[in-house]
Amino acid sequence: MEISIIKIGNSKGIRLKKSILDRYDIKDKVELILERGRIILKPVSKPREGWEDAFKEMNDNEEDILFIPDVFEEDIDEEWN
């Protein structure tokens, strides 16, 4: 796909069509990757987005149990006294 470079104030930039923004879920930012003569635009992802709601749902469903026992039990505390 060929697109034009446009003047933006003292800089230059590119415009992306709405269909491209929607298809790649691009919101406000992209990651710019410079690689072997190429410029790559990558959508910025938020890997932990939605975790708070998921943890709350786990707690509500009583699914937030420890698989490994807590290491700070009373017998360990005695060593520090």
Helices and strands as residue ranges (DSSP letters): E 6-8, E 11-13, H 18-23, E 30-35, E 38-43, H 51-60, H 74-79
